[in-house]
Amino acid sequence: MGGWELLEDFLQYLRVERQMSAHTLRNYRLDLAQFLDFYYGGEDRSLGDATYKDVRAFLALALKGRSKTTVARKLSALRSFFKFLQRRGVVTQNPARLAPSPKLEKPLPHFLSVDEVFHLVSEAQGDGFGPRRDRAILEVFYSGGLRLSELAGLDLKDLDFNEGVLRVWGKGAKERLAFLGDPARKALAGYLPLRRQLVEKKGRPEEAALFVNPAGARLSTRGVARIVDKWARLAGLSPGLTPHGLRHSFATHLLEGKADLRTVQELLGHASISSTQRYLHLNLDYLMEEYDKTHPRGKGLKG
């Protein structure tokens, strides 16, 4: 079987077994197709003969004019592809396994103070469908610490309004519960009747999505991101605030409130606690102040 057929088999595996998103699959297809074009170069070669040098040469070419993040993504795709080919017996070893990943700078994510979150949400006022939906979105983001894709993917059936919980499907189709505080429930109570009226008016009474657009169809991730950006600007906050910024705010405020790191890990749906530990570095000034106030020998730490 040729490399292009194996690529299609691999993408099918990711789609069915790993349940990867369409966006991720497009990136994998693009990256691996570029490698195959480079590797074959018009010659009759077998993927079983691919070496570490082939991978390094491809990555060196890919690095020209591209960000390190893009190159790291291509390397990740190659590692996964060759691991798949190993299991299929096409290659005896993974030539991408030892290739070093580009060193990426990890800027601290932007997050809001508690007062800024309150100001943002209070800005979304109005009795129409748009303002009520938008306020509910902002409240649910912050109350549940959701990812953008998780919020856009919510269905009505995922909401248990009386218990104040949402069933969320995270990365790798992993299920968890997200909790809704009173402000989030109140915002949803104001939005849901208008949602019902809209989908009925648009002839879509069976629409499953919790958050819908003016046509009565599921609100896209891009549409949700625009809503967050719109209200951040109207509130006079950073124009760079993203839905993920609200998730960062959720995690940071929990840790500032002395929440246990493992608890925050569960609430965020992180597979590894190392992902959650990043939030410990978000507000170093706050942590140092707390240390200074509470540790018997902590006075004058900053001096």
Residue pairs with C-beta under 8 A, 6 or more apart in sequence:
1 9
1 90
3 36
3 39
3 40
3 47
4 36
6 47
6 85
6 88
6 90
7 29
7 32
7 33
7 36
7 81
9 88
10 28
10 32
10 80
10 81
10 84
10 85
11 25
11 28
11 29
13 84
14 20
14 24
14 25
14 28
14 80
15 25
18 172
19 172
19 173
20 28
21 149
27 73
27 77
28 77
28 80
28 81
31 73
31 74
31 77
31 78
32 77
32 78
32 81
34 58
34 62
34 74
35 58
35 74
35 77
35 78
38 57
38 58
38 61
39 45
39 47
39 50
39 54
39 58
47 85
47 90
47 91
48 90
48 91
48 92
50 82
50 91
50 95
51 95
52 95
52 96
52 98
52 99
54 95
55 75
55 78
55 95
55 96
55 99
56 99
58 74
58 78
59 71
59 74
59 75
59 99
62 70
62 71
62 74
63 71
63 102
68 102
68 103
68 104
69 102
69 104
71 102
72 101
72 102
72 104
75 96
75 99
75 101
75 102
78 96
78 99
79 94
79 96
79 97
79 99
81 96
82 91
82 94
82 95
82 96
82 97
83 94
83 97
85 91
86 92
86 93
86 94
106 278
108 281
108 282
109 244
109 245
109 248
109 282
110 238
110 240
110 241
110 242
110 245
110 248
111 245
111 248
111 249
111 252
111 282
112 120
112 237
112 241
112 245
112 246
112 249
114 253
116 235
116 237
117 142
117 246
117 249
117 253
119 235
119 237
120 138
120 231
120 232
120 235
120 237
120 241
121 135
121 138
121 139
121 142
121 183
123 231
123 234
123 235
124 131
124 134
124 135
124 138
124 231
125 131
125 135
126 132
128 194
129 194
129 195
129 198
129 214
130 214
132 187
132 190
132 191
132 194
133 191
133 194
133 195
133 211
133 212
134 227
134 230
134 231
135 187
135 190
135 191
136 184
136 187
136 188
136 190
136 191
136 211
137 151
137 211
137 224
137 227
137 228
138 187
138 227
138 228
138 231
138 246
139 180
139 181
139 183
139 184
139 186
139 187
139 188
140 146
140 151
140 154
140 166
140 180
140 184
140 187
140 188
141 151
141 228
141 243
141 246
141 247
141 250
142 184
142 246
142 249
142 250
143 178
143 179
143 180
143 181
143 183
143 184
143 250
144 151
144 166
144 168
144 178
144 179
144 180
144 184
144 250
145 178
145 247
145 250
145 251
145 254
145 267
145 268
146 166
146 168
146 178
146 247
147 170
147 171
147 243
147 244
147 247
147 269
148 221
148 224
148 225
148 242
148 243
148 244
149 221
150 168
150 169
150 170
150 269
151 211
151 224
151 243
152 211
152 218
152 219
152 220
152 221
152 223
152 224
153 169
154 166
154 168
154 209
154 210
154 211
155 208
155 209
155 210
156 208
156 209
156 210
157 208
158 166
158 167
158 168
158 210
159 166
159 188
159 210
160 166
160 167
161 185
161 188
161 189
164 179
164 180
164 181
164 184
164 185
165 177
165 178
165 179
165 180
166 177
166 178
166 179
166 180
167 175
167 176
167 177
168 175
168 176
168 177
168 178
168 269
169 175
170 176
170 269
171 269
171 271
172 271
174 269
174 271
176 266
176 267
176 269
178 267
179 267
180 188
195 210
195 212
198 212
198 214
198 216
199 205
199 207
199 212
199 216
201 216
202 215
202 216
203 216
204 216
204 217
207 216
207 217
207 218
208 218
209 217
209 218
209 219
211 218
211 219
211 224
212 218
212 219
213 219
213 220
213 223
224 243
225 242
225 243
228 241
228 242
228 243
228 245
228 246
229 239
229 241
229 242
232 238
232 239
232 241
233 239
238 245
247 268
248 279
248 282
250 267
250 268
251 264
251 267
251 268
251 276
251 279
252 279
252 282
252 283
254 263
254 264
254 267
255 261
255 264
255 279
255 280
255 282
256 283
256 286
261 273
261 276
261 277
261 280
262 273
264 276
264 279
265 273
265 275
265 276
268 275
268 276
270 276
280 287
288 301
288 302
291 298
291 301
292 298
292 299
292 300
292 301
292 302
